Amino acid sequence: MEINTLALARALHVIGVVLWIGGVAMVTTILLPAVRRLKTAEDQIVLFERLEHGFAWQARFTTLLTGLSGFYMVTVLHAWPRYGMPQYWWLHAMTAIWAIFTIMLFVLEPLVLHKWFQQKAAQNPEKTFRIIQRMHWILLTLSLVTLFGAVSGAHGWLLPL
């Protein structure tokens, strides 16, 4: 039996996106509001860092899986010219969202954001968590718009031009 590598790549891509963006949704809609309801700033910081640290590894793995499988599919399908076609805006959006998260997870978070969070949360935890939650909502919204466009576009619903 021959393995259909394109189907495998597509399945891995979808699993990666579900775990990654689903995790972002959970952090945004459940974790951050729960953390902000804790009584002390110290409890908020400890719980947030513990849970976010665990999710960061899942997010790193799933963004890597999503990026590799996406690159493979674009290459195998000879879809690179679609980057020059406005009706495939969702392909650009997927790449941009992936790049934003990849830079944040692999570069900014370990080198800059972790230290920034500790400093700012020690000074003003309420403001810090408000900023973090706002950024998560922006990233989640952009991700969901992109996901909507990607699923509908991949199934033939393209913008008429």
Residue pairs with C-beta under 8 A, 6 or more apart in sequence:
5 72
5 76
6 73
6 76
6 77
9 69
9 72
9 73
9 76
10 69
10 73
12 65
12 69
13 65
13 66
13 69
13 70
13 73
15 65
16 62
16 63
16 65
16 66
16 69
17 62
17 66
17 147
19 58
19 62
20 58
20 59
20 62
20 63
20 66
20 101
21 140
21 143
21 144
21 147
23 55
23 58
23 59
23 62
24 59
24 136
24 139
24 140
24 143
25 140
27 51
27 52
27 55
27 136
28 133
28 136
28 137
28 139
28 140
29 140
31 48
31 51
31 52
32 48
32 129
32 132
32 133
32 136
33 133
35 44
35 47
35 48
35 51
35 129
36 44
36 126
36 129
36 133
38 44
38 47
41 121
41 122
41 125
41 126
44 121
44 125
44 129
45 118
45 121
45 122
45 125
48 129
49 117
56 105
56 109
59 101
59 105
60 105
60 106
63 98
63 101
63 102
63 105
64 102
66 98
67 98
67 102
70 94
70 95
70 98
73 79
74 80
74 82
74 91
79 91
82 88
82 91
83 91
83 92
83 95
86 159
86 161
87 153
87 158
87 159
87 160
87 161
88 153
88 158
89 149
89 153
89 159
90 146
90 149
90 150
90 152
90 153
91 150
91 153
93 142
93 145
93 146
93 149
93 150
94 146
94 150
96 146
97 139
97 142
97 143
97 146
100 139
101 139
104 113
117 128
117 132
120 127
120 128
120 131
121 128
121 129
